[in-house]
Amino acid sequence: MNRFIAMAVAVPLFVVGMAASMDTPPRVVTISAKRFEFTPNQITLKRGEPVTLRVSAEDRDHGFYQKDLKIDLDLTPDHASEVTITPDKSGRYVVICDHFCGSGHGNMKMVINVE
Ligand SMILES: [Cu+2]
């Protein structure tokens, strides 16, 4: 009887574990940064959908910062930086470069729309 109970608990746990491990990884959005722009300069994400932002700097160090979405990346040209977020509030979020990179630095921005 105990053995039957153990199986009754173990089998569903195993099935749930399998299902979780087969979850598809978050969608990846690739963004590049160079003086003084991000490309693309606007993206749209879905509320509640996990997404990985993969950001690379093409020419020199830049920053990628958005307080409300908890994004704060330091970008360097030798590798891409990543952050995975699940936006929970719709809205329009402005991402800025927060590493001084030259004369146009103050206008180096992009928009993340969350629907
Ligand atoms: Cu900058």
Residues whose N, C-alpha, C, O or C-beta is under 5 A from the ligand:
A	BS01	CU	C97 H99 F100 C101 H105 M108
